[in-house]
Amino acid sequence: MTDKTAVMICGHGSRDDHAIEEFNKLAGHLSRRLPQFDVESGFLEFATPIIRTGLDKLKERGANKIVCVPGMLFAAGHVKNDLPSEVNNFGAENPGIEMIFGRELAVDQKLLEAARQRIEEAENEAATDVDRKDTLLMVVGRGTNDPDANSNVSKVARMLWEGMGFGWAEVSYSGVAYPLVDTGLKNAVKLGYRRIIVFPYFLFTGILVRRIYDWVDEAATNHPEVEILKASYLNDHELLIDTFVERVEEALTGDNAMNCQLCKYREQIIGYEGDVGAAQVGHHHHVRGVGTDGHDAHDHGVHGHHHHHED
């Protein structure tokens, strides 16, 4: 049988139309960068098409090997449980198709360089000239209930801090984890730096990114003595696209190992001992494909879950 390999780009999904537009734009870039493969994309929650729809399309077009690549920065519950559940279920129903699950984008040199450029863009657009030794960098992560994923944000912040020569760095989160951005900024302004650069380490815009920028605006109003800059998130940076392509290549060559050393589902991580050995099942059935909050949207009935499903 002729090998027909396809690529499925698995996005998180968002209630925000602009976030979906940005993801689809990235998927288009990847399709053009991978002309040798049939490429589809889909979302885990809220937006359509859902991942299953994309997998079905690839099957209908004759794919007998599908590489599923998480469109997510770090491996928390979505990458460790929800996406593997989708992939495993489809594979069990279609034994004639080889399913390969790629790893997350992770802490990567290319993404660090993309982050550096986003931060430099904010510096270059600033009205004043402030030395980096007088600047505090705040890196903002999405925030999860997985300490391994949260700690990666701290690693990114440390590498940017040392690599770019900032006077100090802090980490905050848009939700779930502590400190949230508003609290982080209240603490940061007390350290006495002339400038604070807030960098959302996110792939796309959305409700959470806008909330981060709103918190920045509030802090800037309350503390006019400190220049607080908003750096852009990663978006469709060329180095991000390169990283996605690399993840596909890794999956096909077998160099695809996820770092599970501090995974709370495999090791007894302090405070999460009860999660060891938890079943690998999806948790997004209630918000799968329910749509965004665009101008034609209606109440999807899941607002009680916003501490987990806000983007």
Contacts in CASP RR format, 6 or more apart in sequence:
PFRMAT RR
TARGET T0000
AUTHOR 0000-0000-0000
METHOD contacts of the structure
MODEL  1
MTDKTAVMICGHGSRDDHAIEEFNKLAGHLSRRLPQFDVESGFLEFATPI
IRTGLDKLKERGANKIVCVPGMLFAAGHVKNDLPSEVNNFGAENPGIEMI
FGRELAVDQKLLEAARQRIEEAENEAATDVDRKDTLLMVVGRGTNDPDAN
SNVSKVARMLWEGMGFGWAEVSYSGVAYPLVDTGLKNAVKLGYRRIIVFP
YFLFTGILVRRIYDWVDEAATNHPEVEILKASYLNDHELLIDTFVERVEE
ALTGDNAMNCQLCKYREQIIGYEGDVGAAQVGHHHHVRGVGTDGHDAHDH
GVHGHHHHHED
1 64 0 8 1.000
3 64 0 8 1.000
3 65 0 8 1.000
4 38 0 8 1.000
4 62 0 8 1.000
4 63 0 8 1.000
4 64 0 8 1.000
4 65 0 8 1.000
5 36 0 8 1.000
5 37 0 8 1.000
5 38 0 8 1.000
5 63 0 8 1.000
5 64 0 8 1.000
5 65 0 8 1.000
5 66 0 8 1.000
5 67 0 8 1.000
5 252 0 8 1.000
6 37 0 8 1.000
6 38 0 8 1.000
6 39 0 8 1.000
6 40 0 8 1.000
6 58 0 8 1.000
6 61 0 8 1.000
6 63 0 8 1.000
6 65 0 8 1.000
6 66 0 8 1.000
6 67 0 8 1.000
7 30 0 8 1.000
7 34 0 8 1.000
7 37 0 8 1.000
7 38 0 8 1.000
7 39 0 8 1.000
7 40 0 8 1.000
7 66 0 8 1.000
7 67 0 8 1.000
7 69 0 8 1.000
7 248 0 8 1.000
8 39 0 8 1.000
8 40 0 8 1.000
8 41 0 8 1.000
8 42 0 8 1.000
8 51 0 8 1.000
8 54 0 8 1.000
8 55 0 8 1.000
8 58 0 8 1.000
8 66 0 8 1.000
8 67 0 8 1.000
8 68 0 8 1.000
8 69 0 8 1.000
9 26 0 8 1.000
9 27 0 8 1.000
9 30 0 8 1.000
9 39 0 8 1.000
9 40 0 8 1.000
9 41 0 8 1.000
9 42 0 8 1.000
9 69 0 8 1.000
9 71 0 8 1.000
9 244 0 8 1.000
10 41 0 8 1.000
10 42 0 8 1.000
10 43 0 8 1.000
10 44 0 8 1.000
10 51 0 8 1.000
10 68 0 8 1.000
10 69 0 8 1.000
10 70 0 8 1.000
10 71 0 8 1.000
10 72 0 8 1.000
10 83 0 8 1.000
10 86 0 8 1.000
11 23 0 8 1.000
11 41 0 8 1.000
11 42 0 8 1.000
11 43 0 8 1.000
11 44 0 8 1.000
11 51 0 8 1.000
11 70 0 8 1.000
11 71 0 8 1.000
11 72 0 8 1.000
12 43 0 8 1.000
12 44 0 8 1.000
12 45 0 8 1.000
12 71 0 8 1.000
12 72 0 8 1.000
12 78 0 8 1.000
12 311 0 8 1.000
13 19 0 8 1.000
13 20 0 8 1.000
13 23 0 8 1.000
13 43 0 8 1.000
13 44 0 8 1.000
13 45 0 8 1.000
13 46 0 8 1.000
13 47 0 8 1.000
13 311 0 8 1.000
14 20 0 8 1.000
14 23 0 8 1.000
14 43 0 8 1.000
14 46 0 8 1.000
14 47 0 8 1.000
14 204 0 8 1.000
14 206 0 8 1.000
14 207 0 8 1.000
14 292 0 8 1.000
14 311 0 8 1.000
15 46 0 8 1.000
15 206 0 8 1.000
15 207 0 8 1.000
15 291 0 8 1.000
15 292 0 8 1.000
15 293 0 8 1.000
15 294 0 8 1.000
15 297 0 8 1.000
15 310 0 8 1.000
15 311 0 8 1.000
16 205 0 8 1.000
16 206 0 8 1.000
16 207 0 8 1.000
16 210 0 8 1.000
16 292 0 8 1.000
16 293 0 8 1.000
16 311 0 8 1.000
17 292 0 8 1.000
17 293 0 8 1.000
17 294 0 8 1.000
18 205 0 8 1.000
18 206 0 8 1.000
19 204 0 8 1.000
19 205 0 8 1.000
19 206 0 8 1.000
19 311 0 8 1.000
20 43 0 8 1.000
20 47 0 8 1.000
20 292 0 8 1.000
22 203 0 8 1.000
22 204 0 8 1.000
22 205 0 8 1.000
22 235 0 8 1.000
22 236 0 8 1.000
23 41 0 8 1.000
23 43 0 8 1.000
23 203 0 8 1.000
23 204 0 8 1.000
24 41 0 8 1.000
25 236 0 8 1.000
26 203 0 8 1.000
26 204 0 8 1.000
26 235 0 8 1.000
26 236 0 8 1.000
26 240 0 8 1.000
26 241 0 8 1.000
26 244 0 8 1.000
27 39 0 8 1.000
27 41 0 8 1.000
28 39 0 8 1.000
29 236 0 8 1.000
29 241 0 8 1.000
30 39 0 8 1.000
30 241 0 8 1.000
30 244 0 8 1.000
30 245 0 8 1.000
31 39 0 8 1.000
33 241 0 8 1.000
33 245 0 8 1.000
34 245 0 8 1.000
34 248 0 8 1.000
37 67 0 8 1.000
37 248 0 8 1.000
38 58 0 8 1.000
38 61 0 8 1.000
38 63 0 8 1.000
40 54 0 8 1.000
40 55 0 8 1.000
40 57 0 8 1.000
40 58 0 8 1.000
41 49 0 8 1.000
41 54 0 8 1.000
42 48 0 8 1.000
42 49 0 8 1.000
42 50 0 8 1.000
42 51 0 8 1.000
42 53 0 8 1.000
42 54 0 8 1.000
43 49 0 8 1.000
43 50 0 8 1.000
43 51 0 8 1.000
43 289 0 8 1.000
44 50 0 8 1.000
44 51 0 8 1.000
44 78 0 8 1.000
44 82 0 8 1.000
44 83 0 8 1.000
44 86 0 8 1.000
44 284 0 8 1.000
44 288 0 8 1.000
45 284 0 8 1.000
45 287 0 8 1.000
45 288 0 8 1.000
45 289 0 8 1.000
45 290 0 8 1.000
45 309 0 8 1.000
46 287 0 8 1.000
46 289 0 8 1.000
46 290 0 8 1.000
46 291 0 8 1.000
46 292 0 8 1.000
46 300 0 8 1.000
46 309 0 8 1.000
47 289 0 8 1.000
47 291 0 8 1.000
47 292 0 8 1.000
48 289 0 8 1.000
48 291 0 8 1.000
50 288 0 8 1.000
50 289 0 8 1.000
51 68 0 8 1.000
51 83 0 8 1.000
51 86 0 8 1.000
52 86 0 8 1.000
52 90 0 8 1.000
55 66 0 8 1.000
55 68 0 8 1.000
55 86 0 8 1.000
55 90 0 8 1.000
58 66 0 8 1.000
59 94 0 8 1.000
59 97 0 8 1.000
63 97 0 8 1.000
64 96 0 8 1.000
64 97 0 8 1.000
64 98 0 8 1.000
65 97 0 8 1.000
65 98 0 8 1.000
65 100 0 8 1.000
66 97 0 8 1.000
66 98 0 8 1.000
66 99 0 8 1.000
66 100 0 8 1.000
67 100 0 8 1.000
67 102 0 8 1.000
67 248 0 8 1.000
67 251 0 8 1.000
67 252 0 8 1.000
68 83 0 8 1.000
68 86 0 8 1.000
68 87 0 8 1.000
68 99 0 8 1.000
68 100 0 8 1.000
68 101 0 8 1.000
68 102 0 8 1.000
69 102 0 8 1.000
69 244 0 8 1.000
69 247 0 8 1.000
69 248 0 8 1.000
69 251 0 8 1.000
70 78 0 8 1.000
70 79 0 8 1.000
70 83 0 8 1.000
70 102 0 8 1.000
70 103 0 8 1.000
70 104 0 8 1.000
70 105 0 8 1.000
71 104 0 8 1.000
71 105 0 8 1.000
71 203 0 8 1.000
71 244 0 8 1.000
72 78 0 8 1.000
72 79 0 8 1.000
72 104 0 8 1.000
72 105 0 8 1.000
72 203 0 8 1.000
73 104 0 8 1.000
73 105 0 8 1.000
73 106 0 8 1.000
73 111 0 8 1.000
73 142 0 8 1.000
73 152 0 8 1.000
73 201 0 8 1.000
73 202 0 8 1.000
73 203 0 8 1.000
74 104 0 8 1.000
74 105 0 8 1.000
74 106 0 8 1.000
74 144 0 8 1.000
74 149 0 8 1.000
74 152 0 8 1.000
74 153 0 8 1.000
75 103 0 8 1.000
75 104 0 8 1.000
75 106 0 8 1.000
75 146 0 8 1.000
75 148 0 8 1.000
75 149 0 8 1.000
75 258 0 8 1.000
75 259 0 8 1.000
75 263 0 8 1.000
76 143 0 8 1.000
76 144 0 8 1.000
76 145 0 8 1.000
76 146 0 8 1.000
76 148 0 8 1.000
76 149 0 8 1.000
77 144 0 8 1.000
77 146 0 8 1.000
77 149 0 8 1.000
79 103 0 8 1.000
79 104 0 8 1.000
79 258 0 8 1.000
80 146 0 8 1.000
80 263 0 8 1.000
80 265 0 8 1.000
80 280 0 8 1.000
81 265 0 8 1.000
81 278 0 8 1.000
81 280 0 8 1.000
81 281 0 8 1.000
81 282 0 8 1.000
81 283 0 8 1.000
82 282 0 8 1.000
82 283 0 8 1.000
82 284 0 8 1.000
83 101 0 8 1.000
84 101 0 8 1.000
84 280 0 8 1.000
85 280 0 8 1.000
85 281 0 8 1.000
85 282 0 8 1.000
86 282 0 8 1.000
87 99 0 8 1.000
87 101 0 8 1.000
88 99 0 8 1.000
88 280 0 8 1.000
90 97 0 8 1.000
90 99 0 8 1.000
91 97 0 8 1.000
91 99 0 8 1.000
100 251 0 8 1.000
100 252 0 8 1.000
100 256 0 8 1.000
101 251 0 8 1.000
102 247 0 8 1.000
102 248 0 8 1.000
102 250 0 8 1.000
102 251 0 8 1.000
102 256 0 8 1.000
103 247 0 8 1.000
103 250 0 8 1.000
103 251 0 8 1.000
103 256 0 8 1.000
103 257 0 8 1.000
103 258 0 8 1.000
104 258 0 8 1.000
105 111 0 8 1.000
105 240 0 8 1.000
105 243 0 8 1.000
105 244 0 8 1.000
105 247 0 8 1.000
106 152 0 8 1.000
106 259 0 8 1.000
107 152 0 8 1.000
107 155 0 8 1.000
107 156 0 8 1.000
107 159 0 8 1.000
108 243 0 8 1.000
110 239 0 8 1.000
110 240 0 8 1.000
110 242 0 8 1.000
110 243 0 8 1.000
110 246 0 8 1.000
111 234 0 8 1.000
111 239 0 8 1.000
111 240 0 8 1.000
111 243 0 8 1.000
112 156 0 8 1.000
112 159 0 8 1.000
112 160 0 8 1.000
113 239 0 8 1.000
114 234 0 8 1.000
114 237 0 8 1.000
114 238 0 8 1.000
114 239 0 8 1.000
114 240 0 8 1.000
115 156 0 8 1.000
115 160 0 8 1.000
115 199 0 8 1.000
115 201 0 8 1.000
115 234 0 8 1.000
116 160 0 8 1.000
116 164 0 8 1.000
117 237 0 8 1.000
118 199 0 8 1.000
118 231 0 8 1.000
118 232 0 8 1.000
118 233 0 8 1.000
118 234 0 8 1.000
118 237 0 8 1.000
119 137 0 8 1.000
119 160 0 8 1.000
119 164 0 8 1.000
119 197 0 8 1.000
119 199 0 8 1.000
119 231 0 8 1.000
121 231 0 8 1.000
121 232 0 8 1.000
122 197 0 8 1.000
122 199 0 8 1.000
122 229 0 8 1.000
122 230 0 8 1.000
122 231 0 8 1.000
122 232 0 8 1.000
123 197 0 8 1.000
123 229 0 8 1.000
125 229 0 8 1.000
126 195 0 8 1.000
126 227 0 8 1.000
126 229 0 8 1.000
128 195 0 8 1.000
128 227 0 8 1.000
130 194 0 8 1.000
130 195 0 8 1.000
130 227 0 8 1.000
132 164 0 8 1.000
132 165 0 8 1.000
132 166 0 8 1.000
132 167 0 8 1.000
133 165 0 8 1.000
133 166 0 8 1.000
133 167 0 8 1.000
134 167 0 8 1.000
134 193 0 8 1.000
134 194 0 8 1.000
134 195 0 8 1.000
135 166 0 8 1.000
135 167 0 8 1.000
135 193 0 8 1.000
135 194 0 8 1.000
135 195 0 8 1.000
135 196 0 8 1.000
135 197 0 8 1.000
136 166 0 8 1.000
136 167 0 8 1.000
136 168 0 8 1.000
136 169 0 8 1.000
136 170 0 8 1.000
136 188 0 8 1.000
136 191 0 8 1.000
136 193 0 8 1.000
136 195 0 8 1.000
136 196 0 8 1.000
136 197 0 8 1.000
137 157 0 8 1.000
137 160 0 8 1.000
137 161 0 8 1.000
137 164 0 8 1.000
137 166 0 8 1.000
137 167 0 8 1.000
137 168 0 8 1.000
137 169 0 8 1.000
137 170 0 8 1.000
137 196 0 8 1.000
137 197 0 8 1.000
137 199 0 8 1.000
138 169 0 8 1.000
138 170 0 8 1.000
138 171 0 8 1.000
138 172 0 8 1.000
138 181 0 8 1.000
138 184 0 8 1.000
138 185 0 8 1.000
138 188 0 8 1.000
138 196 0 8 1.000
138 197 0 8 1.000
138 198 0 8 1.000
138 199 0 8 1.000
139 153 0 8 1.000
139 156 0 8 1.000
139 157 0 8 1.000
139 160 0 8 1.000
139 169 0 8 1.000
139 170 0 8 1.000
139 171 0 8 1.000
139 172 0 8 1.000
139 199 0 8 1.000
139 201 0 8 1.000
140 153 0 8 1.000
140 171 0 8 1.000
140 172 0 8 1.000
140 173 0 8 1.000
140 174 0 8 1.000
140 181 0 8 1.000
140 198 0 8 1.000
140 199 0 8 1.000
140 200 0 8 1.000
140 201 0 8 1.000
140 202 0 8 1.000
140 212 0 8 1.000
141 150 0 8 1.000
141 153 0 8 1.000
141 171 0 8 1.000
141 172 0 8 1.000
141 173 0 8 1.000
141 174 0 8 1.000
141 177 0 8 1.000
141 200 0 8 1.000
141 201 0 8 1.000
141 202 0 8 1.000
142 173 0 8 1.000
142 174 0 8 1.000
142 175 0 8 1.000
142 176 0 8 1.000
142 202 0 8 1.000
142 208 0 8 1.000
142 311 0 8 1.000
143 149 0 8 1.000
143 150 0 8 1.000
143 153 0 8 1.000
143 173 0 8 1.000
143 174 0 8 1.000
143 175 0 8 1.000
143 176 0 8 1.000
143 177 0 8 1.000
144 150 0 8 1.000
144 176 0 8 1.000
144 177 0 8 1.000
145 176 0 8 1.000
145 177 0 8 1.000
146 264 0 8 1.000
147 262 0 8 1.000
147 264 0 8 1.000
147 269 0 8 1.000
147 272 0 8 1.000
148 262 0 8 1.000
148 263 0 8 1.000
148 264 0 8 1.000
148 269 0 8 1.000
150 173 0 8 1.000
150 177 0 8 1.000
151 262 0 8 1.000
153 171 0 8 1.000
153 173 0 8 1.000
153 201 0 8 1.000
154 171 0 8 1.000
156 201 0 8 1.000
157 169 0 8 1.000
157 170 0 8 1.000
157 171 0 8 1.000
158 169 0 8 1.000
160 166 0 8 1.000
160 169 0 8 1.000
160 199 0 8 1.000
161 167 0 8 1.000
161 168 0 8 1.000
161 169 0 8 1.000
166 197 0 8 1.000
167 193 0 8 1.000
168 191 0 8 1.000
168 193 0 8 1.000
170 184 0 8 1.000
170 187 0 8 1.000
170 188 0 8 1.000
172 179 0 8 1.000
172 180 0 8 1.000
172 181 0 8 1.000
172 183 0 8 1.000
172 184 0 8 1.000
172 185 0 8 1.000
173 179 0 8 1.000
173 180 0 8 1.000
173 181 0 8 1.000
174 180 0 8 1.000
174 181 0 8 1.000
174 200 0 8 1.000
174 208 0 8 1.000
174 209 0 8 1.000
174 211 0 8 1.000
174 212 0 8 1.000
175 208 0 8 1.000
175 307 0 8 1.000
175 310 0 8 1.000
176 307 0 8 1.000
176 308 0 8 1.000
179 187 0 8 1.000
180 215 0 8 1.000
181 198 0 8 1.000
181 211 0 8 1.000
181 212 0 8 1.000
181 215 0 8 1.000
181 216 0 8 1.000
182 215 0 8 1.000
182 218 0 8 1.000
182 219 0 8 1.000
185 196 0 8 1.000
185 198 0 8 1.000
185 215 0 8 1.000
185 216 0 8 1.000
185 219 0 8 1.000
185 228 0 8 1.000
186 219 0 8 1.000
188 196 0 8 1.000
189 196 0 8 1.000
189 219 0 8 1.000
189 223 0 8 1.000
189 226 0 8 1.000
192 226 0 8 1.000
193 226 0 8 1.000
194 226 0 8 1.000
194 227 0 8 1.000
195 226 0 8 1.000
195 227 0 8 1.000
195 228 0 8 1.000
195 229 0 8 1.000
196 219 0 8 1.000
196 226 0 8 1.000
196 227 0 8 1.000
196 228 0 8 1.000
196 229 0 8 1.000
197 228 0 8 1.000
197 229 0 8 1.000
197 231 0 8 1.000
198 212 0 8 1.000
198 216 0 8 1.000
198 228 0 8 1.000
198 229 0 8 1.000
198 230 0 8 1.000
198 231 0 8 1.000
199 231 0 8 1.000
200 208 0 8 1.000
200 209 0 8 1.000
200 212 0 8 1.000
200 231 0 8 1.000
200 233 0 8 1.000
201 233 0 8 1.000
201 234 0 8 1.000
202 208 0 8 1.000
202 209 0 8 1.000
202 233 0 8 1.000
202 234 0 8 1.000
203 233 0 8 1.000
203 234 0 8 1.000
203 235 0 8 1.000
203 240 0 8 1.000
204 233 0 8 1.000
204 235 0 8 1.000
205 233 0 8 1.000
205 235 0 8 1.000
206 311 0 8 1.000
207 310 0 8 1.000
207 311 0 8 1.000
208 310 0 8 1.000
208 311 0 8 1.000
209 233 0 8 1.000
213 230 0 8 1.000
216 228 0 8 1.000
216 230 0 8 1.000
219 228 0 8 1.000
220 226 0 8 1.000
220 228 0 8 1.000
234 240 0 8 1.000
250 256 0 8 1.000
260 266 0 8 1.000
261 267 0 8 1.000
262 269 0 8 1.000
263 269 0 8 1.000
264 272 0 8 1.000
264 275 0 8 1.000
264 276 0 8 1.000
265 275 0 8 1.000
265 276 0 8 1.000
265 277 0 8 1.000
265 278 0 8 1.000
265 280 0 8 1.000
266 276 0 8 1.000
266 277 0 8 1.000
267 276 0 8 1.000
268 276 0 8 1.000
269 275 0 8 1.000
284 309 0 8 1.000
286 302 0 8 1.000
286 305 0 8 1.000
287 300 0 8 1.000
287 302 0 8 1.000
287 305 0 8 1.000
287 309 0 8 1.000
290 300 0 8 1.000
290 302 0 8 1.000
291 297 0 8 1.000
291 300 0 8 1.000
302 309 0 8 1.000
END
